[in-house]
Structure formats: C-alpha cells, structure tokens
Amino acid sequence: MKKKILSILQYIIFLGGGIFLVWWQLKNMSDADQAEFFKAFRKANYLIIIPIVIMSLLSHLSRSMRWKLLMEPLGYKPKLKNVFAATMVGYLANSAIPRLGEILKCSILARYEKLKIEKLVGTILVERTFDLICFFIFIGITVLIQIEKIGGYVKNQVNAIAENQGASLWIKILIVLLIIIGIIIFIRLLMRRFPQNKIIAKVNGFISGIGSGFATIKNLKHRKLFIAHTLFIWSMYLLQIYIGFFAMEGTTGLSLKAACSVLTLATLAMIATPGGIGSFPIFVMQVLLIYGISRSTGQAFGWMVWGVSTGIIIVSGVLALILLPYMNKNYLNETDDSDSAENILSS
C-alpha cells in the first residue's frame, strides 16, 4: 500500500512540475509573443511531420532490434513483434513516471516470452550505459564542431555558477560524493553480515541477474550490428529535429549543427519531467536563442517536436497494450493448459 502511495505521489510531483512549466510559459508570454507563437503554428508545414513520424518509428524499431541482440548471449530469442511492443509500452509508461517503463517492458516481455526479468533488467542497464556514453560523445562533438558558439555559451554559464556559489559549490559536491560512498559501504556491510536474510538474498539474486546482463556484452555475437543500430538510432533522433526545422518559417534556415545542440538539451529535458512535458519547449527555446531565433518561435518549435514524439508514443504504446494479448493468444492458451495440467497432477 505504501509503495502505491509513493508511486502516486512521485507521479503527481513530476507531472505537476511539468504542468506548472506549461502554465508558467503561457503566463509569461506578452500579447505580441502569443501572437507570434500561434502564428508559427498556423503557418507551419505539417506535411513535414510525415517523415518525422516514419523516422521516429524506425528508431524505436532499431532500438528493439538492438535490445534483442543483447538477449542472444543469454540464450533468449524472443519474437521481434513482442520486443517492439514491450518497448513501446515502456516508452508510454516513462511518459507518466520516469524509469517505470524500463521495469515494465522487462516484465511484459518476460511474461510473453517466458524469460527471467532480472536478466532482462541487466540488458537494459547495458543499453542505457551505451546510450549514456553516446550522449556524452554527442555533447563533445556538438561543442567541437561549433566551439565558438556553444563552447563560449557553456563557459559563460559555468563561470556564472562558479561565481555565485564560490567555494561552497565544491563543498556541496564533496558532501554528496561522501554520502553516496557511505551508503554503498553500509549496504555492502549489511549484505556481508546477514547473507541469509530473505530480503538480502533476493537483492543478491537480483544483482547477480543484472551482472549476467552486463556479461552479455562480452559474449555479444554481433557487436558491429549493435554499434550500427546505436548509430542509426541517434542519427534518426538528429534528423527528426533537423527536418523539423523546415516545418516552421522561423527555423527553416537552421543547420545540422543547430540540430545537434537542440538534441543535446532536448535529451536532458526528457529526464527533467515525465516525457519532457513543459521542460522540453523551454530547453529547446533556450538553445534556439543562441542561434538568433525568437523566444516565441523557439517555444512553438519545441511544442511541435514534443507533441509529435509524444503522440507517436501514446498511440503506439496504447496499440501495443491492446494487441499484445492477441499477438500471443496461442502462447497464453498453451500456458493456461499447462498450468491446469500441473494443478491436476499435483492434486
């Protein structure tokens, strides 16, 4: 009961923060800004959305295929349709509560493919680690290819924070690091002192399952294909933004370099609030200001990109939830028959 209450509270806090950001953006617009904001939508070329939708779905499919590759060393060969459906349901859940979708998609796939959920969680952690590495590499490339524009902006922001915080900034960072290290040491002592405890035994089993998931990267049969999928996924993300520039008059002249900058901040926005609600347009607007795009046009572009990507996730996720039982009807019938047979034998 407590877990459910905490989950609901977490959802309310994150969603509430996103809704507040939406209200705050609209409230702080002047009449002229609002007129420019809605004008950008009225004059937008919505046919551009078609290739964006196709690229988005292709990136999700590629991510599903990449996840499937990580399962091969574990001896798992799930159907691609189930992996794709579970992935989309995971995205749908993440739109409500951050990171809930990672566990949910593992549990869904484990149910329909008879797999061990803890090992699937391990593969997700490997996948996210690769994405994090790619993200940092992408940030580095973005800064390098436009060092004067982005590098100067980042330098000014860091200097401003350092001047305001002074030595207290480093003290805060040190305290946080010491607390994290202390928690890790305390947990390890508990696990060594009480290895027979049921809760600790379950945690140990879960960690070993995750370890098995990480070990899959050593035995990955198709490493080049895995890297190719990773590059394809990030390329699709980047092209969605770049092609999206051509949908609005105010952003038509922006280059691929600008798309790199937008993708960097947009990725952070997706972490800040559920599905980036409220924060996505703000982050995009702040980036586009560097390139001389007005606040209203920047916000309009951010809302358009966020709306398209969120709409795809909602429609695909809901369809996946509806279709999963039908796609696996034969499997569910076989499972029910085998369970009933086991009950008869045991009785």
HELIX and SHEET records of a PDB file:
HELIX    1   1 LYS A    2  LYS A   27  1                                  26    
HELIX    2   2 ASP A   31  ARG A   42  1                                  12    
HELIX    3   3 TYR A   46  ILE A   48  5                                   3    
HELIX    4   4 ILE A   49  MET A   71  1                                  23    
HELIX    5   5 GLU A   72  LEU A   74  5                                   3    
HELIX    6   6 LEU A   80  ALA A   96  1                                  17    
HELIX    7   7 LEU A  100  GLU A  113  1                                  14    
HELIX    8   8 ILE A  117  ILE A  145  1                                  29    
HELIX    9   9 ILE A  147  GLY A  151  3                                   5    
HELIX   10  10 GLY A  152  GLN A  165  1                                  14    
HELIX   11  11 ALA A  167  ARG A  193  1                                  27    
HELIX   12  12 LYS A  198  ALA A  215  1                                  18    
HELIX   13  13 ARG A  223  PHE A  245  1                                  23    
HELIX   14  14 GLU A  249  THR A  251  5                                   3    
HELIX   15  15 LEU A  256  ALA A  272  1                                  17    
HELIX   16  16 PRO A  274  GLY A  276  5                                   3    
HELIX   17  17 SER A  279  ILE A  290  1                                  12    
HELIX   18  18 ARG A  295  MET A  327  1                                  33    
HELIX   19  19 LYS A  329  SER A  346  1                                  18    
END                                                                             
